[in-house]
Amino acid sequence: MEHVLVCLTANHRNAGFDLLDRLSVAAPQATAELVATGPAVRGAVVIATCNRFETYLDVDADDPDAHRSVDHTIQVMSSAGSVDSGELRDAVSVIVGDRVPQHLFAVAAGLESVVVGEDEISGQVARSYELARADGTTTSALDRLFQRAARTSREVRSRSDLGGAGRSLVRLALELAGSRIPSFAEARVLVVGTGSYAATTLASLHGRGARDIAVYSATGRATRFAAKYGVRAVDSLADALERADLVITCTARYTIGPDDLRGARPRLLVDLGMPHNIDAAVRDIPGIEVLDLSLIALHAPLPELSSGGARTLVETAASEFTAERASAPAVVALRRHVLDATEAEIARAAAHAADAEEAARTARALRHLAGALLHTPSTRARDLALGGRAADFARGVEAVFGVSPAEPAGEAPAGSSASAS
């Protein structure tokens, strides 16, 4: 059985923030339905953030209905997000096979974000993967893909020109806000929300000298959150909005409407929420200015000016991952052959051992020897695959050991060299 990785991707540049807004909450919750009902879909991970929507599929390419997996995914996700399926189809691009790892690795490293190299995206990708794992919708191929994406993201941040740059959508938003308020040190700031984005926002506010910061939560978590970050919790949103000069929203649980705002005076509202936290009608209130994601994106630096050597690291990691997948079947077959022979020899040695301690020592020594013998062939398999010669390694294994690859690419058991670094 051949398994193929497929990605449906849409971002703020081709989908628009309104479409992403509608997909952001409901679509990830439909992942289990997608896998349960999708033709040939063995597993799926859905990423829905403020500036992108992605669905990663592990598809059984030998299934006669495999060609329907993309259409089915669009139907399930559009239904979950109350989006017209034609609108979603027009917005998404489909990536297949070896191009999928490179795309995901670039996404996780922040190279496809509104702010190139942003800090938050790697955490969002990781949380989406963990949610899929908790729901039981991942496969071994998707596990390896997302685990390698996380490792690549860390390498990009530690080794590239993006490392330590402190890039963030929140920071860009506050830079824009800083041109519209006299002083962060004198501004009365209200943060609506207590999630990870709110924590990032508070760190950025403190870094800009903000002192008068209040936090509100519709879930009742404001007191504990405020104590943790050294700010003030408020119970009344209306009172806090009336007092604030700068309001930053980053929650999925509340939308500020015209009825929440009292007092006719200038205020700046920054909407970082997904779905949107500020009703469009608020813009019509005199003295109110709203900065939302679409406006913030217009001020983001151009990707081609921001990524530098990071893309080279991503491309290298993707090539290595693809090579490991290509060589995995032959490596698995070789490992199984060697380890089966090792376990048989361990059993024979145990039958003649003087005692249990001697049997255990022999077993450890033989297993260590087997691992050492397998290391070089496993490394060689990846190197050959990088050069497009994975089939040469497979033929060599069959010729020397008489074993044929039995596992499909990407389906090597955990612990095989296909998943090793």
N, C-alpha and C positions, 0 to 999 in steps of 0.2 A: 504494500500500500504506500503510495507516494503522498506526502503531506506538503502543502504549500502555504507559506505565510502571505496574507493579504492585508492591506491597510486601506481603509477609507478615510481620507483626511480633508478637512476644511478649516481655514483660518480666517482671521478678521479681514484679510485682504480680499478674499473671494467670496466669503459668505456673509459678511456684515455682522455687526454686534447683535442686532435684533434676533437673527436666526440662532446665533450661538447662545443668546440669552434663553431662548425657549428650550433649547436642547440641554442646557447645563445641569438641571436637576433631575429630570425624569429619565433621560436617555441612559445614564449608567445603571439605573435601577432595572432597566429592561434587558440587561445582559444575559441573565439566566433564561429568560424567554427566548432570546435570540439563539442560544446554544441548544435549548430544548426542542425548538421547532425548526431550526435552520437546516436546509438540505446540505449535507456534507460538512457542516460546521461542527468541528470537534471541540473548539474552545474559543473564547473571546475575552478581550480586555477593552474597556471603553474609557477614554480620557475626555473629559469635558471641562474646560477652563474658560476664563474670561476672554481668551483670544483664539481658542482652537477647539475643534471637536474631532476625535479620532477613534476609529474602531479597528482593532487588530484581531485578525481571524487566523485560526489554524484550520485549514480546509483540506478534506480528503479529496485529493485530485482525481482519484480513481472512481469516485462516486459519479454515476451518470448525471446527477443533479448538481454537481459542483458549480456549473456555470450559473446556477440560480442563486448562489450564496450572496453575491453583491446586491442583487435586487431585493432579496429577502431582508438583508440587513437594513437597507434603506427603508423598506416598508415598516419594519419593527421600530426602528429609531424615530422615524417621522411620526408614527402613531403615538409613541410614548411621549414625544415632545410637542404633540399637537401642531406639527409642521406639515405643510403640503409636501407629499413625497416628490413631486416634480421639482419643487424649490430646493429640496435637499439634494436631489440627484444632480441638479445644475451646479450646486455649490461644491460637491465633493470631487476629489480626484482619487483614482484607484491606483495603488502601488502594489506590485506583485513580486514575489520571489526574493532574489538577492538584493533588490533595492529597498526592501522593508527595513532590515537592520540599520542601514545607513540613515534612513529617514528618522527612525525612532531615536537613534543615538544623537542625532542633531537636535531633535526636539528636547530630549532630556538634558542636553548640555545648554539649552537656551538659545541655540543658533537660529531657531525659527520663531522666536518670540517677538512681541512688540518691541521690547527692549532687549537687544541681543545680549545673551549671556546673563539674563536675569537669574536671581538667586532662587526664586520661588518654584520654578517649573519642575526641577528635579524632585522636589517633595510632592508636587501634585501628581507626577507620573508614578512615583512610588506608592502613593495612597490609592491611586486607581488600580494598580496591580494588586495591592493587598486586599482591596475590596473584592476584586475578581477571584482571588484565591479563597477568601472567606466564603464566597458564594459558590465555590466549586466549579468555576467556568474556565480555569486555566488548564493547560496541558504541559507536558514536559518541554515541548518546543517553545511555548510562550514563556514558561518559567525561565528557561535559559536566555531567551531574548531580553526579557525585562531585567534579569539580574545582571546581564552584561551591559545593558543600557545604564544602569545605576553606577556600575564600575567605571564605565567610559566617562560619565558625567563628572565623577570625582577626579579622574585623571585630567580631564580638560581644565578643571578649575585649579588644579595644583600645578599643571605643567605648561599651560598656554598663556597667551596675553590677556585672557579674560580673568585669570586667577587674581583674587583680591581686589577686583575692580569695584565691588560693591554695587553691581548693576541690579536694578529693581524697578518694577512698574511703580511701586509705592514711592521710591525716591524721585523718579521722574515726575510723578504727580505733585509731590511736595515742592520740587523745583519750580514747577509752573505756578503753584499756589503762592510761593514766596514772592513772585512778581506782582501779586495782587493784594497782598496784605502788608501793612507797614513793617511789622516785626513779629517773628515767631515768639520772641521772649515776652512780648506784651499781648499777644493774641489769646483770646479765650477759646480753647479748642475742645470740641466734642467728638469722640470716636464712638460710632455705633457698631457694635459687634465685639465678640470676645474670642474669635478664632485665631488661626495662625496668621492670617493677613492683618488682623488687628494688632497682634504682638509685633509684627514687622513694622507696622505703622507707628506704634509707640516708640520703638527703637529709633526710627528715623526722626520722629518729632523731638525726642530728647537730644539727638545729635544736632539738631538745628536750634537748640536753646529754648524750646517750648517749656514753659513752667506750669501754666494753668491748663491742665488737661483733665477732662472728665470722660467717663466711659459709661455707656448705657447698653444694656442687653435685654432683649425681650424674653430671654429664657431664664432670667434671674441669676445669671452667673457673674454679674458685674462686680459684686462686692469682693469675691475671692480673686477675680482677675485683676481688679484695681489694686488690691493689697500686694499681689505678686509683682506688679510692675510700677508701684510707687505713684499711682495716680488716684483720682477721686471718683467714686462710684455715684451715680445718680439714679433715682427711682422714676422721676417724671421726665419723659422725653420732651414733652411740650415746653416745660420750664427750661430744660437744658438747651433746647433749640432757640428759645427766645433770648437766652443770655449769650450764646456762642457767636464768635466772629467767624470761625472756621469749623465746618462740620465735615467729617470724613466717615463715609459709610462703607462697611465691609462685612456684610452679613447675608445669609440666605433666608432670613426669617422675617424681615420687616421691610416695608416700603414707606418712605416718607412722602406724604401727600400735602396738598395746600392746607388742609385743615390742621395739620401738625404745626404749622408755622404761624406765629403770632408776632405782631409788631412790625411796622414798616421801617426797616433800616437795612443798610447794606450787610449782606452775609455771603460767604463763599461756601458752596457745598461741593465736595469732591466725592463722586460716586465710583467706588472701586468694587461694588458688589456684583454678583452674578447669581441669580437674575438681578436686573437693575434695582437699586434700593431707593431711587428718587423718581417719583412720578413725573412724567413729561410736563404736566400742568404746572409744576413748581416753577418752571422757567418763566412763566408769565407773570409771576409776582414781582412787583417793582422792588428793585434793590437786591434781588437774588441773582447770583451767578452760579451756574452749574458747570463743573468740569467732569465729563464722563469719559469712559474708555475710548470712545471714538475720537474725541478731541485730543486726549492724551496721546493716542497713537500717531496723530499727525506731527507731533513734536519729537517722536522717537528717532534716534540716529539711524541712518541707512545701514542695513545689514552688511553690505559689502565693505563698509568702512569700519566695521566693529569686530569682525570675527577673527581676522588674521590667521595665525597658525592653528587655531582651534579646529578648523575644518579639516586640516591635514590629520590631526589626531583622530577625529571621528571617522574619516575615510579609512585610516589604517585599522582601527578597531573593527569596523564593519567588514573589511576584507578578511581579517583574521577569523571573525565569527562565521562568515560564510564558508571559509576554508574548513573550519572545524566541522560544520554541518555536512559538508561534502565528503569529508573523510570519515565521519562518524560510523557509518555502517561497517566498513572494513575494520576499523579499530575495535568496534564492539565484538565483531566475529573473532578477531584475534584474541582479545581479552577473554572472551568466554572459553575459547579453546585452551588457552594457557591456564586460566584459573580452574577450569574443570580438572585438568590434568594435575594441577597442584593439590586440589582437595582430595583427589583419589590417592595421591602419594602420601598426603598427611594421614589419611585413614589407614593405609598399609603400615606406616611408621608407628602409629598409635597402637596397633595390634601387637607390635614387638617391643614396645617401650617398657622399661623397667618399672616405671610408675607414672602417675598423672603429670608430675612436674616435668619429667623428661619429654613426655608427649607434647606438653604445652610449649616447651622450648623449641622442639623440632617444628611444630606448626608455625610459630612466629618466624623462625628462620626461613622456612620455605615460602611463606607468604611475602616476606621482605624480598627474597630473591626474585619471586615472580614479578613483584612491582618494579624492581630495578631493571629486569629484563624487558618489561613492557614500556619503560619510559622512553627509550630512544626510538623505537618504532612509532610510538604515538606522536612524538615530536616530528619525526620524519614525515609522517602522514600529513600533518598540518602544513609543513613546508612545501610538500609536493602539491597539495591542494591549492596553496596560494599561487603556485605557478600553473594552475589548471591541469594538474596531472594526478588528481585523486584516483582516476581509473587505473593508472599504473600501479599505485600502491595496492589497490584491491586485487589486481591480477597477480601481483607478487605474493600476497598473502595466500591466495588460492593455490598458486603454484608450489609454494614452499610447505604450507601447512595443510593444504587440502580442505580448507574451509572457505565458504562463500558468505559474503555479507547477507544477513537475513533481516536486519533492522532498517527501516526507512530513514533517510537523512532527517536529522532533527529529532529522532525518537530514541537516541541512545539513552540507556538508563542513567539515572543520576549517579555520579561517581566515576563515570567513564571519562576517557580523555577528551571526549567531545565537550564536556562541561568544565574541564579543568582549565586553569589559566596557563 
